[in-house]
């Protein structure tokens, strides 16, 4: 990892400095167009980052095309959750654990949810596909608890992969993409009720607008559709994990270095300044990434990247291409059990 960071720093050091200034000054409104309509074509990766004896090995990134689309936002009620059980907060360490040089793999399913609400009347098929009702989600959680699954954090997974630290017998990571308001209103209290933690990947520019009470050109109030920083502070205090989904939801492979720096640094600095904790993991928007994108996040001291590639086996030499299991709006408990039994190979 040290050699990777040195190479990226030498190559992009002046850009990172420029990026910091860009983040401080903000970007023109024209740069924010198309923030909720991700592209679905996966870009094939660039050459592999070479590994060293003192760093975590990496492999050439070869993402699989995905069909993730972000539909137009719809209003979501956000009442204050009243959890009956609270997971213990886990602080993210400030220094990447030094890998011990052993290549490991672990079967740790990472579930991927988006909306946690019933789709609105007239919703298109993409919105319906991404929407899991609270009633169905509660069935998922009840079954997971009955089966003995225990939620862990991405940091715990990383420490298992690079240091061999033990995990529970049946570990699972429950994730949510995009930072929708119904994640706070519906997912948060249900997770707490069943004693699970969750990891929420947020688009920070949308969180910023929601927190500022801004209204979209079509009249939509951002806070009706996306979580505010205040809500995320409450969730974080209750043991939930907030991580990066980029500053704006767009194809990170289809931009110049300056724009990519703005995305990488902007997301990290917004989370850090509003939540007091530095994000260490990114979920690539729409699952689109390549080696260059992974390099930029690694250069800003992110520890791993989460994809939309289907699978449960995570490897220490692929920390920036961790796999997930997509949960759809129609995924029954029986189908969830089948997903968890599948190793993706």
C-alpha positions in Angstrom: 0.0 0.0 0.0 2.9 2.4 0.8 4.4 1.9 -2.7 1.0 2.5 -4.3 0.5 5.7 -2.3 4.0 6.9 -3.2 3.4 6.3 -6.9 0.1 8.0 -6.8 1.5 10.9 -4.8 4.3 11.4 -7.3 2.0 11.3 -10.2 -1.0 13.2 -8.9 0.4 15.2 -5.9 0.0 18.6 -7.7 -3.5 17.6 -8.6 -4.5 16.7 -5.1 -3.3 20.1 -4.0 -5.4 21.7 -6.7 -8.3 19.5 -5.7 -8.2 20.7 -2.2 -8.5 24.3 -3.4 -11.4 23.2 -5.6 -13.2 21.6 -2.7 -12.7 24.7 -0.6 -14.0 27.0 -3.3 -16.9 24.7 -4.5 -17.9 24.1 -8.1 -20.2 25.8 -10.5 -23.8 24.6 -10.6 -23.3 23.2 -14.1 -21.0 20.6 -12.6 -23.9 19.1 -10.6 -26.1 18.3 -13.5 -27.2 14.6 -13.8 -26.4 13.8 -10.2 -29.2 11.3 -9.7 -28.9 9.4 -13.0 -26.0 7.0 -12.9 -24.6 5.3 -16.0 -24.7 1.6 -16.1 -21.8 0.6 -18.4 -18.9 -0.7 -16.4 -15.4 0.3 -17.6 -12.7 -2.3 -17.8 -9.9 -1.7 -15.5 -6.4 -0.3 -16.1 -3.2 -2.3 -15.2 -2.9 -3.8 -11.8 -1.3 -1.9 -8.9 1.8 -3.9 -8.0 1.9 -5.3 -4.5 4.8 -5.2 -2.0 5.7 -7.3 1.0 4.5 -4.5 3.3 1.3 -3.6 1.5 -2.0 -5.2 0.9 -1.9 -7.0 -2.5 -4.2 -5.8 -5.3 -5.4 -7.3 -8.5 -6.5 -5.9 -11.8 -10.0 -4.6 -11.4 -12.4 -6.2 -13.8 -15.9 -5.1 -12.8 -19.0 -6.8 -14.2 -21.6 -4.7 -15.9 -24.5 -3.8 -13.6 -28.0 -2.5 -14.1 -28.2 -0.1 -11.2 -30.2 3.0 -12.1 -31.2 5.9 -9.8 -34.8 6.9 -10.6 -36.2 10.4 -10.0 -36.5 11.1 -6.3 -39.9 10.8 -4.6 -41.1 12.4 -1.4 -40.4 10.3 1.7 -41.7 11.0 5.3 -38.9 11.1 7.8 -40.3 10.7 11.4 -37.8 10.4 14.2 -37.0 6.7 14.7 -37.5 5.1 18.2 -35.2 2.1 18.3 -35.6 -0.4 21.1 -32.1 -1.8 20.8 -29.0 0.0 20.0 -25.8 -1.5 18.5 -22.6 -0.4 20.1 -20.9 2.3 18.0 -17.5 1.2 16.6 -15.0 4.0 16.1 -13.0 3.9 12.8 -9.3 3.8 13.5 -7.3 6.7 12.0 -4.4 4.6 10.6 -4.6 1.7 8.1 -3.5 -1.5 9.8 -0.2 -2.7 8.4 -0.9 -5.9 6.4 1.0 -9.0 7.6 1.6 -10.1 4.0 -0.7 -13.1 4.1 -3.3 -13.3 1.3 -6.6 -14.2 2.8 -10.2 -14.6 1.8 -13.4 -14.5 3.9 -16.9 -15.4 3.2 -18.7 -12.2 4.4 -21.9 -11.3 2.6 -22.5 -7.6 2.0 -26.2 -6.9 1.3 -27.0 -4.0 -0.9 -30.3 -2.0 -0.4 -31.4 1.3 -1.8 -34.8 2.7 -1.0 -36.5 1.4 2.1 -40.1 2.3 1.4 -43.0 1.3 -0.8 -42.6 2.6 -4.3 -45.0 5.5 -5.1 -48.0 5.1 -7.4 -46.9 5.0 -11.0 -43.2 4.2 -10.2 -41.2 2.8 -13.1 -39.7 -0.6 -13.0 -36.3 0.7 -11.8 -37.8 2.5 -8.8 -39.8 -0.6 -8.0 -36.8 -2.8 -8.3 -34.8 -0.6 -5.9 -37.5 -0.3 -3.3 -37.8 -2.7 -0.4 -40.8 -2.2 1.7 -40.4 -1.8 5.5 -42.5 -4.9 6.1 -40.3 -7.0 3.8 -37.1 -5.6 5.3 -38.3 -6.5 8.8 -38.9 -10.1 7.5 -35.3 -10.1 6.3 -33.9 -8.9 9.6 -36.0 -11.3 11.7 -34.8 -14.2 9.6 -31.2 -13.1 9.7 -31.3 -12.9 13.5 -33.0 -16.3 13.7 -30.2 -17.8 11.6 -27.5 -16.4 13.9 -26.1 -13.7 11.6 -24.2 -10.8 13.3 -23.6 -7.5 11.6 -20.0 -6.2 11.4 -18.4 -3.1 10.0 -16.2 -2.8 6.9 -13.4 -1.9 9.2 -13.8 -5.3 11.0 -13.8 -7.0 7.6 -10.6 -5.2 6.5 -8.8 -6.2 9.8 -9.8 -9.8 9.2 -8.4 -9.8 5.7 -5.1 -8.0 6.3 -4.4 -9.1 9.9 -6.4 -12.2 10.4 -8.4 -10.8 13.3 -11.4 -13.1 14.1 -15.0 -12.5 13.0 -18.3 -13.8 14.3 -19.3 -17.2 13.1 -21.9 -15.8 10.7 -20.9 -12.2 9.8 -22.9 -9.9 7.6 -22.7 -6.3 6.5 -25.9 -4.5 5.6 -25.5 -1.5 3.3 -27.6 1.2 1.7 -26.7 3.3 -1.3 -27.5 7.0 -2.1 -28.5 8.3 1.3 -32.3 8.3 0.8 -34.5 9.9 3.6 -36.3 6.6 4.1 -33.1 5.0 5.2 -33.4 7.2 8.3 -37.1 6.9 8.6 -37.5 3.2 8.1 -34.2 1.3 7.9 -32.6 2.9 11.0 -35.3 2.0 13.5 -35.7 -1.5 12.2 -32.0 -2.2 12.3 -31.9 -1.0 15.9 -35.0 -3.0 16.8 -33.3 -6.2 15.7 -29.8 -5.4 17.0 -28.1 -4.9 13.6 -25.8 -2.1 12.4 -25.9 -0.7 9.0 -23.5 1.0 6.6 -24.9 4.0 4.6 -23.1 5.3 1.5 -24.2 8.9 1.0 -23.9 11.3 -1.9 -22.6 14.3 0.1 -23.8 17.1 -2.2 -27.4 15.9 -1.8 -27.0 15.7 1.9 -25.6 19.2 1.9 -28.7 20.5 0.0 -31.1 18.6 2.2 -29.5 20.0 5.3 -29.7 23.5 3.9 -33.4 23.2 3.1 -32.9 23.7 -0.6 -35.5 22.9 -3.2 -34.8 21.4 -6.6 -35.8 23.1 -9.9 -38.9 20.8 -10.1 -40.1 22.0 -6.7 -38.9 18.8 -4.8 -37.6 19.6 -1.4 -34.3 17.8 -1.0 -34.9 16.9 2.6 -38.0 15.0 1.6 -35.8 12.6 -0.4 -32.3 12.6 1.2 -31.0 12.4 4.7 -29.6 15.5 6.4 -26.4 15.7 8.4 -28.3 16.0 11.6 -30.1 12.7 10.9 -26.8 11.0 10.1 -25.3 12.4 13.3 -28.1 10.7 15.2 -27.6 7.4 13.3 -23.8 7.5 13.8 -24.3 8.0 17.5 -26.5 4.9 17.6 -23.8 2.7 16.0 -24.5 3.2 12.3 -21.7 3.7 9.8 -21.6 6.5 7.3 -19.3 6.2 4.3 -18.7 7.8 0.9 -20.8 7.4 -2.3 -19.0 10.3 -4.1 -19.8 14.0 -3.9 -22.1 13.8 -6.9 -23.7 10.6 -8.3 -22.0 10.3 -11.7 -19.6 8.0 -13.6 -16.2 8.5 -11.9 -14.4 6.9 -14.9 -15.7 9.5 -17.3 -14.1 12.7 -16.0 -10.7 14.4 -16.0 -8.3 14.3 -13.1 -9.5 17.7 -11.8 -13.1 16.6 -11.5 -12.2 13.3 -10.0 -10.1 15.0 -7.3 -13.1 17.2 -6.6 -15.3 14.1 -6.2 -12.8 12.2 -4.0 -11.8 15.0 -1.7 -15.2 16.7 -1.6 -17.0 13.6 -0.4 -14.4 12.9 2.3 -14.2 16.5 3.6 -17.9 16.9 3.8 -18.4 13.7 5.8 -15.4 14.6 8.0 -16.5 18.2 8.7 -20.2 17.3 9.4 -19.8 13.9 11.2 -16.4 14.3 12.8 -15.1 11.0 11.4 -13.2 10.4 8.2 -14.7 7.9 5.7 -12.5 5.0 4.8 -14.6 3.2 2.2 -16.3 4.2 -1.0 -19.2 2.5 -2.9 -18.6 3.4 -6.5 -21.7 5.2 -8.0 -23.6 2.6 -10.1 -20.7 0.2 -9.5 -18.6 1.9 -12.2 -14.9 2.1 -11.5 -11.4 1.3 -12.9 -7.8 1.2 -11.7 -7.4 5.0 -12.0 -10.5 5.6 -9.8 -9.3 3.2 -7.2 -5.9 4.8 -7.2 -7.3 8.2 -6.5 -9.3 7.0 -3.6 -6.3 5.1 -2.2 -4.2 8.2 -2.6 -6.6 10.1 -0.3 -6.2 7.3 2.3 -9.4 5.4 1.7 -9.0 1.8 2.6 -11.3 0.0 0.3 -13.9 0.2 -2.5 -17.3 -1.5 -2.6 -18.7 -2.7 -6.0 -22.0 -4.0 -7.3 -20.4 -7.3 -8.4 -22.4 -10.2 -7.2 -20.6 -12.4 -4.6 -19.8 -13.0 -0.9 -16.2 -14.0 -1.0 -13.9 -11.0 -0.1 -10.1 -11.1 -0.6 -7.2 -9.2 0.9 -5.7 -8.7 -2.6 -9.0 -7.0 -3.8 -9.8 -4.5 -1.1 -10.9 -2.0 -3.7 -13.3 -4.4 -5.4 -15.3 -5.9 -2.5 -18.4 -7.7 -3.7 -22.0 -7.4 -2.7 -25.4 -9.2 -2.9 -28.2 -7.1 -4.5 -31.5 -7.1 -2.6 -34.4 -6.3 -4.9 -37.9 -5.1 -4.1 -39.2 -8.6 -4.7 -36.6 -10.5 -2.8 -38.4 -12.9 -0.4 -36.9 -14.4 2.7 -36.4 -17.7 0.8 -34.6 -15.8 -2.1 -32.5 -14.0 0.5 -31.5 -17.4 1.9 -30.5 -18.5 -1.6 -28.4 -15.4 -2.1 -26.5 -16.0 1.1 -25.8 -19.6 0.2 -24.3 -18.5 -3.2 -20.6 -17.8 -3.3 -20.6 -16.0 -6.6 -18.3 -18.4 -8.4 
